[in-house]
Amino acid sequence: MSDLDRLLAAEQQQVEDFIRLYKTPELDLQVMVNHRWNMQEGLAHIVAWHESFARNLSLLAHREKPQPPRGTLRQVNREGVLALRGLNVDQLIRRLRKAQRLIEKHIFDESITLIPYRKPGTSYTPAQHLDVVRNHIRHHFWETIDIYVAAKK
């Protein structure tokens, strides 16, 4: 198994863990998980970034110019959540899974050496990008659990 295979498997597992969290029966989506977002908006944040990664990876695989989000991290995060605000959890999960399938389809394309993350910002190799994504989702997974448990005590 290659490093990229291992990184993809770890990223896939983190995505599925995050989805399982949001499929918890009677989950209170209005609990604030940080100073900006409630539970549902936290999911929208992850979906927005995952769709961006998948879209740019797919564009590169089709030899087209990538379209990374532009602006400060704060602006990009806000715009991503606002763009998905009207969707329910099931719709968000479907979009997250669709983005994941695109990533799985194109991540092994050897012609792709760098994937842009954000403009201005850095670009990552496919392996680095998978690791960044996994860590990002893991951070929000544990943040969400910690805050949710504390809020429900």
FILOTOR-275498 format. One record per residue (C-alpha): x, y, z. Coordinates in steps of 0.001 Angstrom, whole numbers, always signed. Layout:
<recs>
<rec><X>X</X><Y>Y</Y><Z>Z</Z></rec>
...
</recs>
This chain:
<recs>
<rec><X>+0</X><Y>+0</Y><Z>+0</Z></rec>
<rec><X>+1421</X><Y>+3392</Y><Z>-1009</Z></rec>
<rec><X>+1603</X><Y>+6476</Y><Z>+1197</Z></rec>
<rec><X>-1145</X><Y>+8056</Y><Z>-888</Z></rec>
<rec><X>-3341</X><Y>+4961</Y><Z>-356</Z></rec>
<rec><X>-2796</X><Y>+5206</Y><Z>+3416</Z></rec>
<rec><X>-3492</X><Y>+8928</Y><Z>+3484</Z></rec>
<rec><X>-6664</X><Y>+8490</Y><Z>+1443</Z></rec>
<rec><X>-7864</X><Y>+5689</Y><Z>+3736</Z></rec>
<rec><X>-7256</X><Y>+7885</Y><Z>+6801</Z></rec>
<rec><X>-9033</X><Y>+10824</Y><Z>+5165</Z></rec>
<rec><X>-11971</X><Y>+8596</Y><Z>+4151</Z></rec>
<rec><X>-12278</X><Y>+7323</Y><Z>+7714</Z></rec>
<rec><X>-12293</X><Y>+10853</Y><Z>+9111</Z></rec>
<rec><X>-15015</X><Y>+11900</Y><Z>+6660</Z></rec>
<rec><X>-17131</X><Y>+8895</Y><Z>+7654</Z></rec>
<rec><X>-16595</X><Y>+9600</Y><Z>+11366</Z></rec>
<rec><X>-17747</X><Y>+13169</Y><Z>+10816</Z></rec>
<rec><X>-20824</X><Y>+11978</Y><Z>+8924</Z></rec>
<rec><X>-21639</X><Y>+9446</Y><Z>+11665</Z></rec>
<rec><X>-21489</X><Y>+12242</Y><Z>+14224</Z></rec>
<rec><X>-24127</X><Y>+14182</Y><Z>+12284</Z></rec>
<rec><X>-26354</X><Y>+11130</Y><Z>+11944</Z></rec>
<rec><X>-26668</X><Y>+10835</Y><Z>+15722</Z></rec>
<rec><X>-30372</X><Y>+10662</Y><Z>+16592</Z></rec>
<rec><X>-31811</X><Y>+13764</Y><Z>+18236</Z></rec>
<rec><X>-28666</X><Y>+15815</Y><Z>+17625</Z></rec>
<rec><X>-29283</X><Y>+19429</Y><Z>+18611</Z></rec>
<rec><X>-28049</X><Y>+21333</Y><Z>+15564</Z></rec>
<rec><X>-28432</X><Y>+24702</Y><Z>+17280</Z></rec>
<rec><X>-25659</X><Y>+24084</Y><Z>+19810</Z></rec>
<rec><X>-22842</X><Y>+26530</Y><Z>+19122</Z></rec>
<rec><X>-19605</X><Y>+24650</Y><Z>+18464</Z></rec>
<rec><X>-17389</X><Y>+27735</Y><Z>+18311</Z></rec>
<rec><X>-17743</X><Y>+31513</Y><Z>+18370</Z></rec>
<rec><X>-19078</X><Y>+31565</Y><Z>+14795</Z></rec>
<rec><X>-21116</X><Y>+28456</Y><Z>+14053</Z></rec>
<rec><X>-23737</X><Y>+26144</Y><Z>+15390</Z></rec>
<rec><X>-23582</X><Y>+22404</Y><Z>+14671</Z></rec>
<rec><X>-25250</X><Y>+22650</Y><Z>+11273</Z></rec>
<rec><X>-23048</X><Y>+25542</Y><Z>+10164</Z></rec>
<rec><X>-19986</X><Y>+23565</Y><Z>+11269</Z></rec>
<rec><X>-21027</X><Y>+20794</Y><Z>+8890</Z></rec>
<rec><X>-21580</X><Y>+23363</Y><Z>+6128</Z></rec>
<rec><X>-18051</X><Y>+24664</Y><Z>+6725</Z></rec>
<rec><X>-16572</X><Y>+21200</Y><Z>+6192</Z></rec>
<rec><X>-18727</X><Y>+20617</Y><Z>+3104</Z></rec>
<rec><X>-17691</X><Y>+23946</Y><Z>+1553</Z></rec>
<rec><X>-13989</X><Y>+23139</Y><Z>+1923</Z></rec>
<rec><X>-14430</X><Y>+19538</Y><Z>+776</Z></rec>
<rec><X>-16297</X><Y>+20656</Y><Z>-2323</Z></rec>
<rec><X>-13553</X><Y>+23187</Y><Z>-3063</Z></rec>
<rec><X>-10870</X><Y>+20479</Y><Z>-2815</Z></rec>
<rec><X>-12896</X><Y>+18093</Y><Z>-4997</Z></rec>
<rec><X>-13706</X><Y>+20758</Y><Z>-7589</Z></rec>
<rec><X>-10085</X><Y>+21856</Y><Z>-7969</Z></rec>
<rec><X>-8823</X><Y>+18291</Y><Z>-8105</Z></rec>
<rec><X>-11387</X><Y>+17458</Y><Z>-10790</Z></rec>
<rec><X>-10531</X><Y>+20585</Y><Z>-12799</Z></rec>
<rec><X>-6848</X><Y>+19690</Y><Z>-12703</Z></rec>
<rec><X>-7602</X><Y>+16118</Y><Z>-13756</Z></rec>
<rec><X>-9500</X><Y>+17492</Y><Z>-16757</Z></rec>
<rec><X>-6555</X><Y>+19816</Y><Z>-17554</Z></rec>
<rec><X>-8550</X><Y>+22910</Y><Z>-16652</Z></rec>
<rec><X>-7546</X><Y>+25853</Y><Z>-14499</Z></rec>
<rec><X>-8377</X><Y>+25347</Y><Z>-10804</Z></rec>
<rec><X>-10615</X><Y>+27845</Y><Z>-9034</Z></rec>
<rec><X>-9528</X><Y>+27981</Y><Z>-5398</Z></rec>
<rec><X>-11512</X><Y>+30239</Y><Z>-3088</Z></rec>
<rec><X>-10149</X><Y>+33781</Y><Z>-2904</Z></rec>
<rec><X>-9797</X><Y>+36017</Y><Z>+108</Z></rec>
<rec><X>-8763</X><Y>+35766</Y><Z>+3700</Z></rec>
<rec><X>-9428</X><Y>+32550</Y><Z>+5550</Z></rec>
<rec><X>-12133</X><Y>+34331</Y><Z>+7545</Z></rec>
<rec><X>-13858</X><Y>+35567</Y><Z>+4346</Z></rec>
<rec><X>-13652</X><Y>+32182</Y><Z>+2620</Z></rec>
<rec><X>-15014</X><Y>+30376</Y><Z>+5683</Z></rec>
<rec><X>-17892</X><Y>+32844</Y><Z>+6054</Z></rec>
<rec><X>-18823</X><Y>+32707</Y><Z>+2361</Z></rec>
<rec><X>-18718</X><Y>+28900</Y><Z>+2336</Z></rec>
<rec><X>-21091</X><Y>+28606</Y><Z>+5286</Z></rec>
<rec><X>-23437</X><Y>+31283</Y><Z>+3952</Z></rec>
<rec><X>-23631</X><Y>+29592</Y><Z>+534</Z></rec>
<rec><X>-24827</X><Y>+26340</Y><Z>+2149</Z></rec>
<rec><X>-26984</X><Y>+27791</Y><Z>+4918</Z></rec>
<rec><X>-30324</X><Y>+26766</Y><Z>+3392</Z></rec>
<rec><X>-29467</X><Y>+23063</Y><Z>+3189</Z></rec>
<rec><X>-30465</X><Y>+20500</Y><Z>+5783</Z></rec>
<rec><X>-28100</X><Y>+17914</Y><Z>+7289</Z></rec>
<rec><X>-29066</X><Y>+15150</Y><Z>+4849</Z></rec>
<rec><X>-28428</X><Y>+17444</Y><Z>+1877</Z></rec>
<rec><X>-25083</X><Y>+18521</Y><Z>+3328</Z></rec>
<rec><X>-24049</X><Y>+14912</Y><Z>+3922</Z></rec>
<rec><X>-24982</X><Y>+13984</Y><Z>+344</Z></rec>
<rec><X>-22832</X><Y>+16831</Y><Z>-934</Z></rec>
<rec><X>-19957</X><Y>+15818</Y><Z>+1336</Z></rec>
<rec><X>-20115</X><Y>+12248</Y><Z>+18</Z></rec>
<rec><X>-20316</X><Y>+13451</Y><Z>-3587</Z></rec>
<rec><X>-17208</X><Y>+15584</Y><Z>-3066</Z></rec>
<rec><X>-15472</X><Y>+12611</Y><Z>-1449</Z></rec>
<rec><X>-16211</X><Y>+10426</Y><Z>-4484</Z></rec>
<rec><X>-14663</X><Y>+13074</Y><Z>-6762</Z></rec>
<rec><X>-11563</X><Y>+13158</Y><Z>-4584</Z></rec>
<rec><X>-11282</X><Y>+9372</Y><Z>-4683</Z></rec>
<rec><X>-11708</X><Y>+9399</Y><Z>-8461</Z></rec>
<rec><X>-8925</X><Y>+11918</Y><Z>-9147</Z></rec>
<rec><X>-6441</X><Y>+11798</Y><Z>-6260</Z></rec>
<rec><X>-4256</X><Y>+9191</Y><Z>-7980</Z></rec>
<rec><X>-3943</X><Y>+11165</Y><Z>-11236</Z></rec>
<rec><X>-162</X><Y>+11332</Y><Z>-11618</Z></rec>
<rec><X>-341</X><Y>+14486</Y><Z>-13737</Z></rec>
<rec><X>-1527</X><Y>+16418</Y><Z>-10673</Z></rec>
<rec><X>+1464</X><Y>+17582</Y><Z>-8684</Z></rec>
<rec><X>+33</X><Y>+20572</Y><Z>-6799</Z></rec>
<rec><X>-3528</X><Y>+21421</Y><Z>-5773</Z></rec>
<rec><X>-4315</X><Y>+25024</Y><Z>-4791</Z></rec>
<rec><X>-5932</X><Y>+25479</Y><Z>-1409</Z></rec>
<rec><X>-6845</X><Y>+29169</Y><Z>-1374</Z></rec>
<rec><X>-5752</X><Y>+32387</Y><Z>-3092</Z></rec>
<rec><X>-3689</X><Y>+33937</Y><Z>-1732</Z></rec>
<rec><X>-2293</X><Y>+30868</Y><Z>-113</Z></rec>
<rec><X>-296</X><Y>+27780</Y><Z>-676</Z></rec>
<rec><X>-700</X><Y>+24741</Y><Z>-2879</Z></rec>
<rec><X>-233</X><Y>+21168</Y><Z>-1728</Z></rec>
<rec><X>+768</X><Y>+17877</Y><Z>-3260</Z></rec>
<rec><X>-2077</X><Y>+15331</Y><Z>-3320</Z></rec>
<rec><X>-589</X><Y>+13595</Y><Z>-254</Z></rec>
<rec><X>-195</X><Y>+16865</Y><Z>+1654</Z></rec>
<rec><X>-3707</X><Y>+17941</Y><Z>+718</Z></rec>
<rec><X>-5231</X><Y>+14696</Y><Z>+1990</Z></rec>
<rec><X>-3356</X><Y>+15146</Y><Z>+5250</Z></rec>
<rec><X>-4464</X><Y>+18781</Y><Z>+5605</Z></rec>
<rec><X>-8085</X><Y>+17788</Y><Z>+4927</Z></rec>
<rec><X>-8002</X><Y>+14890</Y><Z>+7391</Z></rec>
<rec><X>-6510</X><Y>+17097</Y><Z>+10103</Z></rec>
<rec><X>-9010</X><Y>+19872</Y><Z>+9417</Z></rec>
<rec><X>-11978</X><Y>+17519</Y><Z>+9682</Z></rec>
<rec><X>-10508</X><Y>+15797</Y><Z>+12754</Z></rec>
<rec><X>-10045</X><Y>+19183</Y><Z>+14466</Z></rec>
<rec><X>-13709</X><Y>+20103</Y><Z>+13881</Z></rec>
<rec><X>-14878</X><Y>+16591</Y><Z>+14795</Z></rec>
<rec><X>-13309</X><Y>+16777</Y><Z>+18252</Z></rec>
<rec><X>-14175</X><Y>+20448</Y><Z>+18714</Z></rec>
<rec><X>-17802</X><Y>+19588</Y><Z>+17998</Z></rec>
<rec><X>-17879</X><Y>+16624</Y><Z>+20370</Z></rec>
<rec><X>-16164</X><Y>+18510</Y><Z>+23208</Z></rec>
<rec><X>-18430</X><Y>+21551</Y><Z>+22956</Z></rec>
<rec><X>-21593</X><Y>+19513</Y><Z>+22416</Z></rec>
<rec><X>-20965</X><Y>+17343</Y><Z>+25461</Z></rec>
<rec><X>-20181</X><Y>+20399</Y><Z>+27597</Z></rec>
<rec><X>-23327</X><Y>+22193</Y><Z>+26378</Z></rec>
<rec><X>-25537</X><Y>+19220</Y><Z>+27180</Z></rec>
<rec><X>-24292</X><Y>+18750</Y><Z>+30759</Z></rec>
</recs>
